Amino acid sequence: MSKIQQLLEPAFSSIKEHVENDPDFKASAAGARCTFAVTSYENPQASVIVGVDEQRIGLSIGPARAGTFAIQARPEDWSAFFAEKLVRPYQSYWGMLRVLGHNDGISVLGDQQSFGQHARLWRIVLDRARDALHDKPVKAALDDPPSGEETEDDSVTGKYTWIEMSEYGKVKIFYESAGSGPLDILFLHTAGSDSRQYHSLMNNKQLQDRCTMYAFDLPAHGRSSLGTRQSPQGYAMTEDSYLESIGKMIKKLRLQKAIVCGASMAGHVCLAAAIRAKELDIHGSIPCEGCDHLAFSQPIYEIKGADVSLLDPERVCGMCSPTSPEYFKRQIWWQYSSQGYDIFSGDLKFYFRGWDGRGRVEKIDTNLCPVYMLTGEYDYSCTTEASKETADRIPGAVFEPMEGLGHFPLTENPKAVLPYLLRALDYIQSKRQ
């Protein structure tokens, strides 16, 4: 008997009930037919075979080759993945592939195209199987917004403006604002997304009283246009173009002693902005999920075989915390499915290959631009260890790990991230006095 058979076979009936009642599965499985294996490296002959036929599944034991593709891991990895208390990167199989995929035994076997095409289906099956093992309630309906996070009257307002950029030419930029507090803060969105990520925080009354908040869509992202010198293909984000857009918007919006804040790619650029704080007129930086460099050794971002509007959001949502509200994780998924062609991959060229602050972050003047770094415990892309090591190299910088949060903390769980953000603002204000 394999480890995966030992874990799942006794719960087949419950797993089937959990999967077939999941509204996301019902929507994604309509018209779908596929067979895949969930296999344990030590005994592929005793794999769990999952057959999807429309909105029903069948579960059986058989050889891994019975599936069009097989999702393989080592016994100890499946034990960690199906544990009740999760640690990174075991909240998702994407995390296992990315962090541990260089090890023997963790890999995707068989038809890669089918694996990509059915990424949402196999991910939902694995998630609901975990729920079934721990007797969590069957998910029969979609979630409402968490209580207190959304209001009937949204106070975020949006406008368009034009900026002139060295590389892109003239660009029509969409930006949003909220609040009337004395601190000007500019939120920066993650790779392949847009400023919708900040709506919950920008509607928070406590932040509105304390800050005047702004967020904008980068050129060719969200509701911003292509620049007059941008082609629809061949996009690649660079540090200089990113910082230029930030500087232009700070001037356009007439921000005073601006604080920049963002996660992931934006966390990296918050560090880059702090390096050039005097030039950009930035007086505070809150990098989330950022560090001075991440080497590219992540083959999961080069897996082909599906429309990127499905594959990209599946991959990125694997970096969320398993404890974040499903409502917000679903919004992240949707936002990542709605970007322009090749925008996400163009941003990743900066995230992995374009950004390198090694030997430079040490020169940040934290008297001019205080730096308060935040990273979630479930982030397996930019880990808490990587962020802390960077903060330790910046004289006067502060780092705080965030319990129960993942790679998109400002979006995936606004209520949980708020105390951390308020502490960062307190620190920046104290350093300015």
N, C-alpha and C positions, 0 to 999 in steps of 0.2 A: 504494500500500500504506500502511495506517495504522500508527501506532506499535504499537498493541495487536496487530495482525495480525503485525507483524514480530517482536514479542516471543514470542507464544504459538503461532502456527501450527506452527513447526518442532517443537514439543514436544507436539503434540496427543495422540499415543499415550501418552507418559509421564504427561501430565496426567490422562488418562482412567484409567490404572492407579492413580495416587495417590489420586484421588477415590473410585473405586469400592471400593478396599480400606480406606478410612478407616472405622473402626467407628462414629464419630459420624455420618458421612454415611449409612451404612446404616440407623442407627436413625432419623434425621430424615427420610430420603427414602422410608421405607416408606409406600406408598400415595400418594406425591406425584407430581404431573405439572405441570410448568411450563416455560416457555421465557423466557429473559432474554438480554439482550445486554450485553457488556462492550465499551464503545465509546470511541474516542479522538476528542476534540473536533474535530480538524482534518479527519477523514475518516469520518463516521458510516456511509458506505456500505460500509466495509470493517471491520465489527465482528466480534467473536467471538460467535457465537450458541451458547448453552448450552441444550440440551434435556434436562430431567430427566424420566425415565420410570421410576417406582419407584426402584430402586437402581442404575440405569444412567444414563449421560450420553452425549449426542452432541455433538460439536463441529464447527462449520462456520464459514464466512465469509459474511457477508451484511449487509444494511442494519440499522441499529439498530432500525428499526420492526418487524423480524421478531420481536422479543421483546415479551412483555407489558409488561415494563419494561426500562429500560436503565440501567446504571451507567456514568456518563460522567466522564472526567477528561481533562486536557490531556496531551500526549505526555510532557512532562517529569515529570509526576506519576506516570504509569504506569512510567516508567523508575526513579523513586525507590522506588515501591511494590514492584517486582519485583527490586530490587537485593539482592545478598547481604548487604551491610552496611546495616542499616536505621537511619534517624534519625527522630525524631518529626516529624510525626504519621503517617509513612508505614507504621507497623506495621499499620495497619488502614484500611479505606476509611471507617469511621466517623470516624477521626481526620482524614482528608482532608476529609470533608464539614464537620466542625465547625470546623476551623481555616481551611480554604481555600474553603469553600463559597460565600463571598461573591464569589469570582472567577468570571468567565465560564468556562464549560467544565467545572466540577466540579458536577455535579448528578445527580439521579435523574429520569429521563424516563419518561413513560408512566404506568402504573397504580401509584399509590402504595400502594394497599391490597395489591396482590400483592407489591410490594417488601417491605413489612412482614411479610406472612404468610410469606414465604420467606426471611427474613433469615438464618436459620441455614444454609440451603442455599447461597446465593450466597457467604456468608462462607467456608464450608468449601471451596468450589470455588476461590476466590481464594487461600486459604492453601495448599492442596495444589498449585495451579499454581505458586506461588512455590517450593515444595519441589522440584517436578519440574524447574524451570529450573536448580536448583543441585544436582541429582543427590543429594538427600537420600534416605535409605532410605524405601521405601514403608511407610506406617504400617498394619500389619495387626492390631494389638491395642491395647487400652487400657493405660495406664501404671500400674504399681504405685507406691505412695508412694516418693519418693526415699529411698535408703538413709540411715539415721540420723535421718530426720525424724519417723518414727512408731515407737512402741514397742507391744508387745503389751499391756502393762498401762498403761492411761491413768490418769494421776494427777489429772486435772481433775475436781473435784467440783462439783455444782450444787445450788442451793437456791432456795426462793422466800421472799420477804418482802413486806410491805405498806408503802407510803409514801403520804403525803397530799400532793397537789399542788394549788397554787392554781387552775390552769386545768383539770386533768383529774380532780380529786377523788381518791378512793382507788384506788390502782393496785397490782395484784399483780405484783411485779417478779421476774424470774428472773435470778440471778447465779451466776457460777462463780468458783472460786478454785483456786490451786495455789502450791506453794512455801512456804518458811518463812524466807526471808532477811530482813534488817533493813530493807530499803527497801520501803515500801508503794507499789505502782504500780497505777493504775486504767486499764485499757485501754478505749477508747471506739470503738464500731464505726462503719463508714461508713454513708452514706445508704442506706436500704432494705435493710439487712442486720442482723446480730446478732452476739453474742459468739462464735459458732463460729469466726469469723475468727481467733481468737487461740489455738486449741487447740495448734497446733504450737509456738508460742513458749512457751506456758504449760507444756508438757511438756518443755521444754529444761532439762536438769539444771543447767547453768551459771546460767541465770536463776533457777531454783528455789532454788539456794543463796544467791543474792544478793538476791532479792526475794520478797516475798509478793505474788502477783499476783491481781488481781480484774478481772472484766469482767462487764458486765450488759447486758441487752436493754432498750432504751428502751421506754417505754409503747407498746403496740400493735405492737411489733416482736418478731420471733422467738417466744419462749415467754412473753413478758410479756403481760398482759391489757390490754384497753381500760380506761381509767379510768372511774369511775362517771359522770363528766360528759363523756365522749367519745362522739361518734357515729361509726358505722362509715365515714361519708363526711365530706368537708369538712376533713380533717386538714391542718394546716400547722404545721411546726416553727417555733418562734421562739427567739431567743437566750435570753430569760428562762426559758422552760419547759425548755430544754435545760440551762442552768446550774442551775436549781432541782433537776432530777433528779440531777445530779452531786453537788450539795451535800447533798441528802438521803441519797444512798447513802454518801457519805464519813462522814456522821454515823452512819448505821445500821450500817455495818461497822466503825466506830471506827478509821478509818485515821489513822495518825500521820504528819504531814508528807508528805501524799500527793503523788505525782507523777502527772500525767495524760499520756496518750499516745494518739494516734489519727491516722487519715489521712482526707483528703478533707473531708467535712463535719465530722468529728471533729478534723481538723487546724485548721480554722477555729475550732472551739469551744475548742480548747486555748489559742488566743490570747485568746479572750474570757474564759476562766477565769483566765489570767494577769493580765488587766486587773483582775479582781475577786478576786485571790488571797487577800487578807487576809480578805475576807468569807467565802470558801468554804474557808479553811484549806488552801490548796494551796501547796506549797513546791517545785515543779518542773514544767516543762511541756516536752513533746517533740512539737511540732506536725509532723506529716508531711503533705506535699502540701497545705499551707495557706498563706494569705496574708491581707492585710488586707481585700481586696475583689476579687470577680470580677464583671464586668458580664455581664448576660444577653444574649448575642448568639449563642445556640446553637440554631438551628432544628431540629437533629436530635432534640432532646428533645420536640418537638411533632409529630413524624411519627406519624401514626395508621395503622391498618390491620392490626393484629395483636394478639393477646392479649399484654398487658404482661408476662405470665409468660415469654414468649419474647423479646419485643422488648427489654425492659429489660436482661436479662443479656447479650444480644448487644451492645448499645450500650456497657455498662460494661466488658465484657471487651476491647473494642477499646483501652482505656487501659492494659492490662497490657503489660509488657515482652515482646517476642518471644522473649527468651531465658529467661524464667521457665518452670519445669517445667509441662508440660501437666496433670499431676495436680492441681496447686493452682489453675490457671486453670479447670479443670473444676469444682472445688469452689466457686469464686467464682460461676461461672455458675449452679450449682445453688442456692446460697444466695439469689442474686438472683431466682430463679424462684419462691421459696417464701414470699414476704412477703404481708401483707394487702393488700387492695384500696386503691390510691392512696397507700400508705405511701411508696413511693419518690418519687413526684411531690411529696408533701407535704414530704418532707425537702429536695428540691431548691429549694423555695420559700425555705428558709433558706440553702442553699448559694449560690444565685445572687442572691436578692433581699433576704433577711432579714439577712444578715451584712454589716456594714460597720464595719471597725475603723479606717478612715482618721481620723487625728487623735486616735485613742485608744490605739493600740498604743505610741505614743511615751511614754506615761505608765506603762508597765509597770515595776514596781520589780524588777529582776533580782537585787537583793540578797536580797529576800524570796522571789522565785520565779524562779530561773534558767531561761532559755529556750534550748533547743537545737533548731533547726529542721532538718528533713531532707526532701528532695524528690528523686524519681527522675528520671533523665535522659529517660525515655520518657513522662513525664506531659505530655500536651498540654492537659490541663484546667487544672491549676495548675502552671505551668512552674517550672523551677529559677530562671529570671530573676525571676519574680513573687515567689517565696519569698525570694530573696536581697534584693530591694528592700525587702521588709517587714522582714527581719531587720536590715538596715542602719538602719532607722528606730527600732529598739528599742535603747536604750543598754545595752550589755553582752550582747546576744544573740549567739548563734553560729549560723551556717548552714553545712551541709555537703551538697553534692550527692551523690546515690547512683548510682554507675555500674551500668548494666545492670538498673535497676529501674523500675517504672512507677507507676501511680496507687494501687496496693494493695500497697505493698512489704512490709508486716508480714504479709500473707497469701499473696501470690503467690510469694514466695521466701524463706521463713523463714531458711534457712541463709545466704543472701547478705545479708540485712538485719541479722543478729545483730551483726556487728562494729560497725556504725553505731550500733545501739541501746546496745551496751555502752559506746561512747565517749561517748554522750549521758549515760548514767548516771554515768560517771566524772566528767564535767564538772559535773554537778549536785552530786555528792558533794563535789567540790573547792571549789565555791562556798559550800557550807554550812559548811565548816570555818573 
